[in-house]
Amino acid sequence: MARKVIDEPSEEVVESAKKERAARRNPFARIVLFVKQVFQELKKVVTPTRKELLSYTAVVLVFVIIMMALVSGLDAVFAWLALIVFGNPV
């Protein structure tokens, strides 16, 4: 089956792949690149305002309290069912 022209990579793609491959060979260059990328990503971070932070904290606390109540209730129900099924140990 013949290859299509579309399947062949352009010279730019091959050249950039060679550069990346050469950069991968040097572990110090990889570390430097990683640190640069970390700082670039940290520049994108947006810190919440005090109002947003308090709102998010309240939402998390309410969710945790609801989940604790749910798990505690299920635990009590299953303990009661186990007591009925297996009887009262003496």
C-alpha positions as CSV (number, residue, x, y, z in Angstrom):
1,M,0.0,0.0,0.0
2,A,1.5,3.4,-1.0
3,R,2.1,6.1,1.6
4,K,0.2,9.3,1.2
5,V,2.0,12.6,1.1
6,I,0.0,13.7,4.2
7,D,1.5,10.9,6.3
8,E,5.1,12.2,5.8
9,P,6.2,14.6,8.5
10,S,7.3,18.0,7.6
11,E,11.0,19.1,7.9
12,E,10.1,21.4,10.8
13,V,8.5,18.5,12.8
14,V,11.6,16.3,12.2
15,E,13.9,19.1,13.2
16,S,12.0,19.9,16.4
17,A,12.0,16.2,17.3
18,K,15.7,16.0,16.8
19,K,16.2,19.0,19.1
20,E,13.9,17.5,21.7
21,R,15.8,14.2,21.5
22,A,19.1,15.9,21.9
23,A,17.8,17.8,24.9
24,R,16.5,14.6,26.5
25,R,20.0,13.2,26.6
26,N,21.3,15.8,29.0
27,P,19.8,15.2,32.5
28,F,20.8,18.7,33.7
29,A,19.0,20.3,30.7
30,R,15.9,18.3,31.6
31,I,16.0,19.4,35.2
32,V,16.4,23.1,34.1
33,L,13.5,22.7,31.7
34,F,11.3,21.2,34.4
35,V,12.1,24.0,36.8
36,K,11.3,26.6,34.1
37,Q,8.0,24.9,33.4
38,V,7.1,24.8,37.1
39,F,7.7,28.5,37.4
40,Q,5.6,29.2,34.3
41,E,2.8,27.2,35.7
42,L,3.0,28.9,39.1
43,K,2.6,32.3,37.3
44,K,-0.8,31.1,36.1
45,V,-2.1,30.3,39.6
46,V,-4.8,32.7,40.8
47,T,-5.1,33.1,44.6
48,P,-8.7,33.4,45.9
49,T,-9.9,36.4,47.7
50,R,-10.6,36.3,51.4
51,K,-14.4,36.1,50.7
52,E,-13.9,33.2,48.2
53,L,-11.6,31.4,50.6
54,L,-14.1,31.6,53.5
55,S,-16.9,30.5,51.1
56,Y,-14.9,27.5,49.9
57,T,-13.9,26.5,53.4
58,A,-17.5,26.7,54.6
59,V,-18.7,24.5,51.7
60,V,-16.0,21.9,52.5
61,L,-16.8,21.8,56.2
62,V,-20.6,21.4,55.5
63,F,-19.9,18.6,53.1
64,V,-17.6,16.8,55.6
65,I,-20.2,17.2,58.4
66,I,-22.9,15.8,56.1
67,M,-20.7,12.8,55.1
68,M,-19.8,12.1,58.7
69,A,-23.5,12.1,59.6
70,L,-24.3,9.8,56.7
71,V,-21.5,7.3,57.6
72,S,-22.4,7.4,61.3
73,G,-26.0,6.7,60.5
74,L,-25.2,3.8,58.2
75,D,-22.8,2.4,60.8
76,A,-25.6,2.6,63.5
77,V,-28.1,0.9,61.1
78,F,-25.7,-1.9,60.2
79,A,-24.7,-2.5,63.8
80,W,-28.4,-2.7,64.8
81,L,-29.0,-5.2,61.9
82,A,-26.0,-7.3,62.9
83,L,-27.3,-7.4,66.4
84,I,-30.7,-8.6,65.2
85,V,-29.2,-11.2,62.8
86,F,-26.5,-12.6,65.1
87,G,-28.1,-12.0,68.4
88,N,-26.9,-10.4,71.6
89,P,-23.5,-11.8,72.8
90,V,-23.5,-12.7,76.4
